[in-house]
Amino acid sequence: MPKKKPKKRVLKSRKFNSVPKELSREQDPGGKLIHGRIQIGDSIVMLSDIFPGAIRKDPRELGASSVTLHIYSKDVDALWRKAVEAGARVDMQLDNMFWGERYGQLTDPFGHAWSLSMRIQMSAGEMERKRQEAMKMFEQGHHSGQDGSSRTT
């Protein structure tokens, strides 16, 4: 039996990261994904479509995702651009963070939350300045992306 065309989810993830490799796919007679596996680097991610009566719900239906998938990259800026070009919404701008990473958060077109980062070299002074900025925001009950102020589409 010939293999069916990849679901949009896998195609979108390829645009998003250009790294995932499809490992397996099981579909119902209507073409919905029952069980799939993709590999990103040395990690395997299992995924499926949402089915009526399932415990899991579509994050777009819920209005949010309760899980964030994180990807470390050697070139986070290039990965970020690919994600945004593929339709990801920016929730927290990519920026150098006080813990020594270039980090940002996105939501893909399916409503799933992602964070992307890479380790970077920062001076002790820059790290301390960034830490103080972050602590001031937390003291005020805010953090980047919380109120939507850093969200872009």
N, C-alpha and C positions, 0 to 999 in steps of 0.2 A: 504494500500500500504506500503510495507516495506521501512524503511528509508535507503537511500543510504549511502555508506561509506563516512566518513568525507573527505572533500577536503584536498589536501596536505597542503594548507595554514593553516588550523586549526591544522593538525597534526604537522606541523613545529612549530607553535606557542606553542603547548604543549611541544615540545622538548625544545624550546627556554626558556620557563619560568616554565613549569610544574604546572602553577597555573590556566591558563584560563579554564573556564567552558563554553561549548557551550550551549547557551540559545535557539537559533532558527536558522532555515535554510530554505530558499526558493530557489529552483533551477529551471532553465529552462529545457526543455525536453532533451537537450544535456548534462546536468550535471553542467553547469556553475552556479556559485553562484550569484543569483540576489540580495539577501539580507540575511545577517547573523548577528547574535549578539553573542559576547562572553563576559564573565564577568571576569575581572581581579581585584581581591580584591573586593572593593565596586563600581568599575567603569564598565560601559558597553561600549564596542567598537562595532560599526557597521562596516561591511565590505562587499565588493562584488568583483566579478571579473570585469575586464575591458571589455566593450562592444564596438564594432565599432560605431563611431559617438558620443561616450560619451564625456562629457566635461573633465572628469578626464583621465589622461594618466598614464601608467605604469611607475614608476620612473626609471626602467631599460632602457626604451625607451628614456626617457628624459635625462638620465645620472646623475640624482640627485633627491632627494626628497626635497620638499619645507616645509615639516612638520617633526618635531621630536616628537615621542611619548616617554613620560617619565614614568619610573616605579621607585617608592621608594621601597626599600627592607630592610628587617631586616638582611639579609646576602647577601650583594651585590657581594661579591667575589664568592660565590657559584652560584648565578644567572649568573654572568659574565662567569664563566667556562662553564655552561650549554649552554649559547648563542653561545659561540665560538665553542664548540663541535658540535652544531647543524648547523654550517656553517656561523655564523655571521662574518663579516669583522670588525676588530678593526679600528676605525677612530680616536679615542682619547683614549689613554691608561687610564685605571682605576687608579686613583691617589687621594690622599688627596688634597682637594682644599681649597683656602684661606677663603671661606665662611663657612667652617665647615662641608663639606660633602665629602665622598669618591664617586667620580663621574667619569664616562667615557661614550664614545659614540661608537655606533656600527651601522652597516648596515646589515639587515637580507638578506637572499638569494633572497628575492623578491624585494630588492632595497629600503625598507623602513628604515628610520633612527630612531634609538632608543637611549635614554640616560638612564642610570641606576645610582642610587645613594642610599646612606643611610647617615643619620646624624652620625657624629663621634665626639669624644672628641679630641680637639687639644689645645695645649698650645697657649697662645697669641703670643709667639715668633715664633712658627711654622706658625701660620696663617699670621703673618706679613711678614715672609720670603717668603711664597708662594705668598702673594699679591704683593710684590715687584717684584718677578720673572715674574708674569703675566703682571704687568704694563710695564715692560721692553719689553716684547714680543709685547704688543699692541702698544707701542711707535714706534717699528720697523715695524709696519704694519702686524704683524703675530699673530696667536694664534694657540694653539695645534690643529693638524689635518688639518689646512688650506692648507699647502703646501704638505701634504701627508707624512711628515717626521715621524709622529707617527703612520702611517697606517701599519697594518700587516694583513696577511690573515691566 
